[in-house]
Amino acid sequence: MDESNRVAAIDPDKPHPARRYNYWLGGKDHFAADRASGDEFERILGPGVRIGVRVNRDLLRRAVRYLAAEEGIRQFLDIGTGLPTADNTHEVAQSVAPESRVLYVDNDPLVLAHARALLTSSAEGKTAYVEADLRDPDAILQNPALADTLDLTQPVALILVAVLHFIPGHGAAQPIVRRLMDTLPAGSFLVVTHATTDFVPPEIAAAHQKMYDEGRSDIWARDKKEVTALFEGLELIEPGIVPNSEWRPEPDAPEVDLRHVAGWTGVGRKGTS
Ligand SMILES: C[S@@+](CC[C@H](N)C(=O)[O-])C[C@H]1O[C@@H](n2cnc3c(N)ncnc32)[C@H](O)[C@@H]1O
C-alpha cells in the first residue's frame, strides 16, 4: 500500500455510495445505514434500481474490454473504483492484455480496507490503489503512485463510471474531467457513465429531486446535454452518448427498460489537435 494514502475513518452511521452500490449488487460489504438508504431509493424510484446498477457494472466490463481489445489501451486510471467485486477493471483488461496497468482511486476508507483484492495483478502488469478525492484532481495527478503505475507519455483510459454524479452542481464536473484529460496524452480515452432522470416520468424525477433537496440522496442527476458537455474537445466513439444498456451491447443481451437503466454512457478519444 502506498504510504502517502490517507486513511480516513469509516463511519458506519452515514450511508456511503460504495457500500450502498455493493448492497444493490448483492455484495456483503455494507452497514445498516447503507441498506436503509438503498431501500429508500428503491421505494422512491422503484425496484429497477438494482437492474440499473447491474447494467452499469456490465457497461464497465464492456467498455474496458473494448478499449483493451479494439483500441489497444494498456493503461487505466479508474476513479470511483467501488468495493472489489466481479470483473474489476484490471481483471477485464488483463484477460485481454496481461501487461495492462491500472491505478484505482476512491475516497471511501472501506474501499481502501478492501483494496488488497484489487492488487492482484498479473505478473506482466501492475495495479495500485490510492485513497483520494475526485474533487481534488491535482492530488491524484501528483500522487507518486500515478507515475509509478502509469506512463503518461502513452495513452491512458480515464474511467469515471458512476462517480461524476457525486460531484454536485451545474457545470461542477466538467473542470475536473478537463483537468484530468488535459494531463493525458493524445490517444487517451474517457469513459463516463452518469445517473440521469431523463428516462423516468416527471413525478419520479421530482420525487428524487425532493430526496436530494432533503439530504436523503447524494446523486446529482445530469441530463444528456450536460453529460455530452463532459466530452467537449474529444471524439465520441460510436454510438455516442446513449443509455448504459445501449453502448455496444453484447449480441444476446436482453432488452432493458430504460426507466431502470437511469444512466448515460459515453466514450471519447483525445485527438492530436
Ligand atoms: C456507484 S460506485 C461505482 C463503482 C464502479 N465505478 C462501478 O461503476 O462499478 C461509486 C464509487 O465512487 C466513489 N466516490 C464517490 N465520490 C467520490 C469522490 N469525490 N472521489 C473519489 N471517489 C468517489 C464511491 O466511494 C464509490 O466507490
The ligand as an SDF file (V2000), in Angstrom:
LIG
                    3D

 27 29  0  0  0  0  0  0  0  0999 V2000
  -21.5600    3.7250   -7.5300 C   0  0  0  0  0  0  0  0  0  0  0  0
  -19.9120    3.3450   -7.1040 S   0  0  0  0  0  0  0  0  0  0  0  0
  -19.2500    2.9150   -8.6880 C   0  0  0  0  0  0  0  0  0  0  0  0
  -18.1940    1.8470   -8.6390 C   0  0  0  0  0  0  0  0  0  0  0  0
  -17.6160    1.4490  -10.0000 C   0  0  0  0  0  0  0  0  0  0  0  0
  -17.0320    2.5830  -10.6910 N   0  0  0  0  0  0  0  0  0  0  0  0
  -18.6890    0.8360  -10.8650 C   0  0  0  0  0  0  0  0  0  0  0  0
  -19.3000    1.5470  -11.6510 O   0  0  0  0  0  0  0  0  0  0  0  0
  -18.9470   -0.3590  -10.7250 O   0  0  0  0  0  0  0  0  0  0  0  0
  -19.2440    4.9690   -6.8700 C   0  0  0  0  0  0  0  0  0  0  0  0
  -17.8650    4.9920   -6.2400 C   0  0  0  0  0  0  0  0  0  0  0  0
  -17.3590    6.3240   -6.3230 O   0  0  0  0  0  0  0  0  0  0  0  0
  -16.7380    6.6410   -5.0890 C   0  0  0  0  0  0  0  0  0  0  0  0
  -16.7610    8.1030   -4.9300 N   0  0  0  0  0  0  0  0  0  0  0  0
  -17.8310    8.9100   -4.7190 C   0  0  0  0  0  0  0  0  0  0  0  0
  -17.4400   10.1920   -4.6500 N   0  0  0  0  0  0  0  0  0  0  0  0
  -16.0930   10.1890   -4.8310 C   0  0  0  0  0  0  0  0  0  0  0  0
  -15.1050   11.2190   -4.8510 C   0  0  0  0  0  0  0  0  0  0  0  0
  -15.4470   12.5030   -4.6910 N   0  0  0  0  0  0  0  0  0  0  0  0
  -13.8210   10.8700   -5.0350 N   0  0  0  0  0  0  0  0  0  0  0  0
  -13.4670    9.5640   -5.2080 C   0  0  0  0  0  0  0  0  0  0  0  0
  -14.3600    8.5520   -5.1970 N   0  0  0  0  0  0  0  0  0  0  0  0
  -15.6590    8.8570   -5.0150 C   0  0  0  0  0  0  0  0  0  0  0  0
  -17.5510    5.9170   -4.0400 C   0  0  0  0  0  0  0  0  0  0  0  0
  -16.8260    5.7140   -2.8460 O   0  0  0  0  0  0  0  0  0  0  0  0
  -17.8730    4.6330   -4.7670 C   0  0  0  0  0  0  0  0  0  0  0  0
  -16.8950    3.6620   -4.5240 O   0  0  0  0  0  0  0  0  0  0  0  0
  1  2  1  0
  2  3  1  0
  2 10  1  0
  3  4  1  0
  4  5  1  0
  5  6  1  0
  5  7  1  0
  7  8  2  0
  7  9  1  0
 10 11  1  0
 11 12  1  0
 11 26  1  0
 12 13  1  0
 13 14  1  0
 13 24  1  0
 14 15  1  0
 14 23  1  0
 15 16  2  0
 16 17  1  0
 17 18  1  0
 17 23  2  0
 18 19  1  0
 18 20  2  0
 20 21  1  0
 21 22  2  0
 22 23  1  0
 24 25  1  0
 24 26  1  0
 26 27  1  0
M  CHG  2   2   1   9  -1
M  END
$$$$
